[in-house]
């Protein structure tokens, strides 16, 4: 990996994890040329803590605070665009809950495939807080099956060609941005990394470098995959985080049609299954059904227009219903 390297970190309301991420980046055995830190309008005192601990006085940290929360997709769009326009040769992207091992960047740099002109991006091996591989974040893609995680035996290899890496430990060669463009900020959250990897993959190769390790200290996402015979109410996705699922589902529907077989009948069948699950199992049925249809229609737009319904939207709906009853 030749040339200058900037890390791009997106943060939102996780200041304690952010400082651990920054310390890990500043402690890399291959020094970074810049850390572009995009703050998605945090409300937990992130800028104050960064100032108090001296991070904002560090010449290696370029702190950008957004006026409003643009979601993970908007944050990465902003950071990658800033690094690209500044002329850095590689952009190493991650969330604030990531902690690369001290040699993570050095291992990426010395990999043979990194120096190949055919390579547009390289990814670290991603592990969780329990040190187990988070296989679903490094995958191949098919229209029918979606993401297919890289199997365990592939992690014994030094490098593995992949279709997808999450935006946690992915180093992007800036020159590919000239041809592939920037990530889509209108995805808001989830699957923006998949769409961008598939788009970059049309211009070159993406590789997983297993000697380079990054720890991802995220919490498990509530599952919405029901086992019909073993269903319990605890397996429902709470309505307060339903907006995240909406964004991910819409974004994946767009991806399946754009980068897969493009089958509208299959897409309609997935919509019917989702509607059926809401009707049979979910609470707030009308709210979920209405927004599901809005986001499904939005998935056919060249640029998404629907904004995610935040928990306050639900509260307002319930308040209005209560007023109507009185």
Buried (B, 14 or more C-beta within 10 A) or exposed (E): BEEBBBBBBBBBBBBEBBBBBBEBBBEBEBEBBBBBBBBBBBEBEBBEBBEEBEBBEBEBBBBBBBEEBBBBBBBBBBBBBBBBEBEBBBBBBBBBBBBBBEBBBBBBBBBEBBEEEEBBBBBBBBBBEEEEBBBEBBBBBBBEEBBBBBEEEBBEEEBBBBBBBBBBBBBBBBBBBEEBEBBBBBBBBBBBBBBBBBBBBEBBBBBBBBBBBBBBBBEEEEEBEBEEEEEEEEBBBEBEEBBBBBBBBBBBBBBBBEBBEEEEEBBEEBBEEBBEBBEEBBEBEEBBBEBBEBBBEBBEEEEBEBBBBEEEBBEEBEEEEEEEEE
